[in-house]
Amino acid sequence: MAWNVIYYRKENNEEPVKEFITTLPPKHRAKALWEVRLLA
């Protein structure tokens, strides 16, 4: 079964968690995205 990850979105359409992940260095970003996929 496939799951979709839905990031928290503020009323002004900002997605702070997604924005934080994109600011991480590549190695940390890859690990964070891997962990998000595990949660899915």
C-alpha positions in Angstrom: 0.0 0.0 0.0 1.4 3.4 -1.0 1.1 6.4 1.3 1.3 10.1 0.5 3.1 12.5 2.8 1.3 15.7 3.4 3.4 18.5 4.9 2.0 20.9 7.4 0.7 24.0 5.6 0.0 27.4 7.2 -2.9 29.6 6.3 -0.7 31.6 4.0 0.3 28.4 2.2 3.8 28.3 3.6 5.1 24.8 4.3 7.7 25.3 7.0 8.8 21.7 7.4 9.4 21.3 3.6 11.2 24.7 3.5 13.4 23.6 6.3 14.3 20.4 4.6 15.3 22.2 1.4 17.7 24.4 3.4 19.7 21.5 4.8 23.0 20.5 3.3 22.7 17.7 0.7 23.8 14.9 3.0 21.4 15.9 5.8 18.6 16.6 3.3 18.9 13.1 1.8 18.7 11.5 5.3 15.7 13.6 6.3 13.9 12.7 3.1 14.8 9.0 3.6 13.2 9.2 7.1 10.1 10.9 5.8 9.8 8.0 3.2 10.1 5.6 6.1 7.2 7.3 7.8 5.1 7.0 4.7 
